[in-house]
Amino acid sequence: MKKIKQPNQEILDNLFIAIGKNVKKKREEKGISQLELTHRMGFKSVSLVSQAEVYYNNQHFSIKHLYIIASILGCRMEDFFVGVEVKGVEWA
């Protein structure tokens, strides 16, 4: 089995930025505000959603968050990874 290098911080930053942009795009396509999404996720403060959408202060969505958001927006989790490139990986 081939070992792969751990991603550096720049790669992770770009990943979280792309995911945040995709969440925002899907949310806006559905006509849902950050506040409504926040409440439907079970949170009271909009800070998680507002910060993670733009990767502010290293705040990003977890896999659990993405699962919940996909359920709320009626989309697939894969939609949040559009445009995300993994270097050195060939997709079957």
TORDOBA-779075 format. One record per residue: residue number from 1; residue in three letters; chain; z, y, x of N, C-alpha, C, CB in turn. Coordinates in Angstrom, 2 decimals, decimal comma. Atoms other than C-alpha are relative to their C-alpha. Glycine has a CB too. Example, Ala and Ser with C-alpha at 12.3 -4.5 7.8 and 13.67 -1.06 7.14 Angstrom:
BEGIN
{rec 1 ALA A {0,00 -1,19 0,89} {7,80 -4,50 12,30} {0,00 1,20 0,90} {1,25 0,03 -0,99}},
{rec 2 SER A {-0,06 -1,19 -0,82} {7,14 -1,06 13,67} {0,73 1,09 -0,77} {-1,42 0,46 0,41}},
//
This chain:
BEGIN
{rec 1 MET A {0,00 -1,17 0,83} {0,00 0,00 0,00} {0,00 1,24 0,89} {1,21 -0,01 -0,95}},
{rec 2 LYS A {0,14 -1,22 -0,77} {-1,03 3,39 1,35} {1,11 1,00 -0,35} {-1,38 0,63 -0,22}},
{rec 3 LYS A {-1,01 -1,03 0,23} {1,74 5,95 1,81} {-0,70 1,34 -0,16} {1,03 0,05 1,18}},
{rec 4 ILE A {0,54 -1,35 0,16} {1,03 9,45 0,61} {1,06 1,00 0,41} {-0,45 0,25 -1,46}},
{rec 5 LYS A {-0,93 -1,05 -0,40} {2,53 12,66 1,86} {0,64 0,63 -1,23} {-0,72 1,08 0,85}},
{rec 6 GLN A {-0,68 -0,72 1,06} {5,08 14,42 -0,27} {-0,65 1,37 -0,16} {1,53 0,14 0,31}},
{rec 7 PRO A {0,62 -1,31 0,19} {3,67 17,58 -1,84} {0,88 1,12 0,56} {-0,27 0,25 -1,49}},
{rec 8 ASN A {-0,77 -1,14 -0,50} {4,68 20,82 -0,16} {0,27 0,97 -1,16} {-0,76 0,72 1,15}},
{rec 9 GLN A {-0,41 -0,92 1,06} {6,13 23,74 -2,12} {-1,17 0,74 -0,62} {1,01 1,00 0,54}},
{rec 10 GLU A {1,17 -0,70 0,52} {2,78 25,52 -2,44} {-0,74 -0,86 -1,03} {-0,95 0,38 1,15}},
{rec 11 ILE A {0,66 0,92 0,94} {1,25 22,47 -4,13} {0,80 -0,09 -1,29} {-0,16 -1,41 0,63}},
{rec 12 LEU A {-0,85 0,08 1,19} {4,21 22,18 -6,50} {-0,05 1,31 -0,79} {1,44 -0,32 0,40}},
{rec 13 ASP A {0,08 -1,29 0,68} {4,10 25,91 -7,27} {-1,29 0,09 -0,82} {0,06 1,16 1,02}},
{rec 14 ASN A {1,29 -0,04 0,71} {0,40 25,65 -8,19} {-0,02 -0,95 -1,19} {-1,14 -0,34 0,97}},
{rec 15 LEU A {-0,10 0,96 1,10} {1,13 22,59 -10,34} {0,76 0,60 -1,17} {0,68 -1,30 0,48}},
{rec 16 PHE A {-0,82 -0,58 1,06} {3,88 24,35 -12,29} {-0,67 1,20 -0,65} {1,36 0,40 0,55}},
{rec 17 ILE A {0,74 -1,14 0,55} {1,75 27,49 -12,70} {-1,08 -0,48 -0,96} {-0,63 0,84 1,13}},
{rec 18 ALA A {1,09 0,53 0,85} {-1,18 25,47 -14,10} {0,55 -0,59 -1,29} {-0,80 -1,06 0,76}},
{rec 19 ILE A {-0,60 0,60 1,19} {1,05 23,53 -16,49} {0,50 1,10 -0,94} {1,16 -0,95 0,38}},
{rec 20 GLY A {-0,49 -1,11 0,82} {2,71 26,74 -17,72} {-1,13 0,71 -0,72} {0,77 0,99 0,86}},
{rec 21 LYS A {1,17 -0,66 0,61} {-0,68 28,37 -18,34} {-0,58 -0,85 -1,13} {-1,08 0,28 1,06}},
{rec 22 ASN A {0,54 0,90 1,02} {-1,85 25,32 -20,27} {0,89 -0,08 -1,23} {-0,20 -1,38 0,58}},
{rec 23 VAL A {-0,93 -0,01 1,13} {1,28 25,25 -22,42} {-0,20 1,29 -0,80} {1,49 -0,12 0,48}},
{rec 24 LYS A {0,19 -1,29 0,67} {0,82 28,96 -23,18} {-1,30 0,02 -0,80} {0,01 1,14 1,02}},
{rec 25 LYS A {1,30 0,03 0,68} {-2,85 28,45 -24,06} {0,07 -0,83 -1,28} {-1,08 -0,58 0,94}},
{rec 26 LYS A {-0,11 0,87 1,19} {-2,09 25,57 -26,46} {0,90 0,64 -1,06} {0,56 -1,40 0,40}},
{rec 27 ARG A {-0,93 -0,65 0,94} {0,83 27,46 -28,01} {-0,71 1,13 -0,73} {1,25 0,55 0,74}},
{rec 28 GLU A {0,71 -1,12 0,62} {-1,32 30,52 -28,63} {-1,12 -0,48 -0,92} {-0,57 0,92 1,09}},
{rec 29 GLU A {1,04 0,57 0,87} {-4,17 28,38 -30,03} {0,57 -0,43 -1,34} {-0,67 -1,20 0,69}},
{rec 30 LYS A {-0,67 0,44 1,23} {-1,69 27,06 -32,60} {0,66 1,15 -0,75} {1,05 -1,05 0,33}},
{rec 31 GLY A {-0,59 -1,17 0,66} {-0,46 30,58 -33,42} {1,51 -0,03 -0,06} {-0,54 0,12 -1,38}},
{rec 32 ILE A {-1,45 0,12 -0,04} {3,12 29,82 -32,44} {0,55 0,94 1,07} {0,45 -1,48 0,27}},
{rec 33 SER A {-0,62 -0,91 -0,97} {5,30 32,45 -30,75} {0,92 -0,78 0,94} {0,81 1,12 -0,73}},
{rec 34 GLN A {-0,97 0,60 -0,92} {7,53 31,72 -27,78} {1,32 -0,25 -0,71} {0,21 0,90 1,23}},
{rec 35 LEU A {-1,26 0,14 0,71} {10,52 32,26 -30,04} {-0,02 -1,19 -0,95} {0,32 1,28 -0,76}},
{rec 36 GLU A {0,09 1,14 0,92} {9,32 29,79 -32,66} {0,00 -1,32 0,75} {-1,27 0,10 -0,86}},
{rec 37 LEU A {0,02 1,23 -0,80} {8,55 27,18 -30,01} {1,39 -0,30 0,52} {-1,01 0,12 1,17}},
{rec 38 THR A {-1,36 0,16 -0,51} {11,97 27,74 -28,48} {0,92 -0,59 -1,06} {0,56 1,34 0,48}},
{rec 39 HIS A {-0,87 0,49 1,07} {13,74 27,22 -31,80} {-0,37 -1,42 -0,41} {-0,08 0,93 -1,22}},
{rec 40 ARG A {0,43 1,36 0,38} {11,66 24,16 -32,67} {0,34 -1,03 1,07} {-1,50 -0,02 -0,27}},
{rec 41 MET A {-0,43 0,89 -1,08} {12,59 22,71 -29,27} {1,50 -0,23 -0,03} {-0,41 0,58 1,36}},
{rec 42 GLY A {-1,45 0,16 0,11} {16,25 23,12 -30,21} {0,80 0,94 0,87} {0,37 -1,40 0,33}},
{rec 43 PHE A {-0,68 -0,98 -0,85} {17,07 26,07 -27,95} {0,19 1,30 -0,77} {-0,79 0,25 1,29}},
{rec 44 LYS A {-0,25 -1,30 0,64} {18,46 29,47 -28,90} {-0,63 1,14 0,78} {1,51 0,25 -0,14}},
{rec 45 SER A {0,54 -1,06 -0,85} {17,24 31,54 -25,96} {-1,44 -0,31 0,38} {0,86 0,17 1,26}},
{rec 46 VAL A {1,41 0,15 -0,30} {13,54 32,10 -25,31} {-0,27 -0,05 1,52} {-0,79 1,14 -0,63}},
{rec 47 SER A {0,19 -0,13 -1,45} {14,12 32,34 -21,54} {-0,70 -1,21 0,63} {1,34 0,20 0,67}},
{rec 48 LEU A {0,66 1,17 -0,58} {13,08 28,74 -20,73} {-1,50 0,08 -0,21} {0,56 -1,30 -0,61}},
{rec 49 VAL A {1,42 -0,01 0,31} {9,74 29,02 -22,49} {-0,69 1,19 0,67} {-0,21 0,05 -1,52}},
{rec 50 SER A {0,65 -1,19 -0,57} {8,97 32,58 -21,37} {-0,10 -0,09 1,51} {0,76 1,26 -0,40}},
{rec 51 GLN A {0,03 0,10 -1,46} {9,86 31,89 -17,75} {-0,86 -1,16 0,48} {1,41 -0,16 0,53}},
{rec 52 ALA A {0,77 1,16 -0,44} {8,29 28,43 -17,49} {-1,50 0,19 -0,21} {0,46 -1,25 -0,74}},
{rec 53 GLU A {1,43 -0,24 0,22} {4,98 29,61 -18,94} {-0,64 0,76 1,15} {-0,20 0,76 -1,29}},
{rec 54 VAL A {0,53 -0,77 -1,12} {4,58 31,95 -15,97} {0,64 -0,40 1,33} {0,21 1,49 -0,24}},
{rec 55 TYR A {-0,69 0,51 -1,19} {6,70 29,98 -13,47} {0,80 1,10 0,69} {-1,00 -0,62 0,99}},
{rec 56 TYR A {-0,84 -1,07 -0,50} {9,10 32,88 -13,08} {1,33 -0,58 0,48} {0,23 1,07 -1,08}},
{rec 57 ASN A {-1,30 0,41 -0,52} {12,17 32,31 -10,90} {0,09 -1,52 0,18} {1,10 0,47 -0,93}},
{rec 58 ASN A {0,10 1,46 -0,19} {11,03 28,70 -10,20} {0,33 -0,80 -1,26} {0,92 -0,42 1,11}},
{rec 59 GLN A {-0,26 0,70 1,27} {11,58 27,83 -13,87} {-1,27 -0,71 -0,43} {0,48 1,00 -1,12}},
{rec 60 HIS A {1,16 0,77 0,44} {9,27 25,05 -15,03} {0,40 -1,00 -1,07} {-0,65 -0,72 1,19}},
{rec 61 PHE A {-0,25 0,98 1,04} {8,92 22,56 -17,85} {0,22 -1,38 0,62} {-1,18 -0,03 -0,99}},
{rec 62 SER A {-0,22 1,38 -0,41} {10,29 19,06 -17,39} {-0,92 -0,90 -0,83} {1,51 -0,42 -0,19}},
{rec 63 ILE A {0,79 0,97 0,77} {8,51 15,93 -18,61} {0,54 -0,07 -1,43} {0,03 -1,40 0,68}},
{rec 64 LYS A {-0,61 0,01 1,33} {10,97 15,89 -21,52} {-0,46 1,20 -0,81} {1,54 -0,02 0,10}},
{rec 65 HIS A {0,47 -1,20 0,69} {10,06 19,47 -22,40} {-1,45 -0,15 -0,44} {0,14 1,24 0,91}},
{rec 66 LEU A {1,42 0,14 0,31} {6,33 18,68 -22,24} {-0,21 -0,99 -1,15} {-0,77 -0,47 1,24}},
{rec 67 TYR A {0,08 0,97 1,09} {6,82 15,67 -24,53} {0,34 0,67 -1,33} {0,94 -1,21 0,26}},
{rec 68 ILE A {-0,43 -0,69 1,23} {8,67 17,79 -27,10} {-1,03 1,04 -0,41} {1,38 0,67 0,21}},
{rec 69 ILE A {0,99 -1,04 0,30} {6,16 20,64 -26,86} {-1,28 -0,62 -0,54} {-0,31 0,83 1,26}},
{rec 70 ALA A {1,20 0,68 0,50} {3,22 18,25 -27,30} {0,20 -0,46 -1,44} {-0,36 -1,19 0,90}},
{rec 71 SER A {-0,30 0,43 1,38} {4,90 16,86 -30,42} {-0,04 1,17 -0,96} {1,37 -0,69 -0,06}},
{rec 72 ILE A {-0,03 -1,19 0,86} {5,45 20,34 -31,83} {-1,40 0,56 -0,20} {0,91 1,08 0,61}},
{rec 73 LEU A {1,32 -0,60 0,08} {1,94 21,56 -31,03} {-1,08 -0,97 -0,50} {-0,40 0,51 1,35}},
{rec 74 GLY A {0,96 0,99 0,49} {0,26 18,33 -32,14} {-1,13 -0,24 0,98} {-0,56 0,44 -1,32}},
{rec 75 CYS A {1,01 0,25 -1,03} {-1,54 17,82 -28,85} {0,47 -1,15 0,89} {-0,28 1,28 0,84}},
{rec 76 ARG A {-0,35 1,05 -0,95} {-1,51 15,31 -26,01} {0,66 0,63 1,22} {-1,25 -0,83 0,42}},
{rec 77 MET A {-0,63 -0,51 -1,22} {0,69 15,74 -22,94} {-1,05 0,25 1,08} {1,06 -0,99 0,52}},
{rec 78 GLU A {1,06 -0,17 -1,00} {-2,47 15,37 -20,86} {-0,63 1,38 -0,07} {-1,08 -1,07 -0,18}},
{rec 79 ASP A {0,58 -1,34 0,16} {-3,65 18,70 -22,28} {0,67 1,02 0,91} {0,11 0,45 -1,45}},
{rec 80 PHE A {-0,73 -0,93 -0,85} {-1,01 20,41 -20,16} {-0,38 -0,13 1,47} {1,49 -0,22 -0,17}},
{rec 81 PHE A {0,38 0,25 -1,38} {-2,52 18,98 -16,97} {-1,47 0,30 0,29} {0,30 -1,44 0,36}},
{rec 82 VAL A {1,40 -0,37 -0,19} {-6,07 20,29 -17,44} {-0,10 0,94 1,20} {-0,58 0,66 -1,29}},
{rec 83 GLY A {0,19 -0,83 -1,18} {-7,27 21,75 -14,16} {0,93 -0,29 1,15} {0,14 1,40 -0,37}},
{rec 84 VAL A {-0,92 0,37 -1,07} {-4,51 20,14 -12,13} {-0,71 -1,02 0,89} {1,33 -0,58 -0,57}},
{rec 85 GLU A {0,68 0,87 -0,95} {-5,95 18,55 -9,01} {1,02 -0,65 0,91} {-1,03 0,79 0,82}},
{rec 86 VAL A {-0,87 0,73 -0,92} {-4,19 15,86 -7,02} {-0,87 -0,39 1,18} {0,66 -1,26 -0,68}},
{rec 87 LYS A {0,81 0,24 -1,21} {-5,59 15,82 -3,49} {0,20 -1,43 0,50} {0,36 1,00 1,11}},
{rec 88 GLY A {-0,06 1,34 -0,60} {-6,45 12,43 -2,02} {0,11 -1,11 -1,01} {1,15 -0,07 0,93}},
{rec 89 VAL A {-0,11 1,02 1,03} {-6,37 10,60 -5,35} {-1,35 -0,15 -0,70} {1,12 0,34 -1,02}},
{rec 90 GLU A {1,23 0,27 0,74} {-9,40 8,97 -6,88} {0,41 -0,60 -1,35} {-0,96 -0,97 0,79}},
{rec 91 TRP A {-0,34 0,44 1,35} {-9,08 8,56 -10,64} {-0,99 -1,04 -0,45} {0,03 1,18 -0,99}},
{rec 92 ALA A {0,88 1,07 0,50} {-10,46 5,38 -12,17} {-0,59 0,37 -1,33} {0,76 -1,31 -0,11}},
//
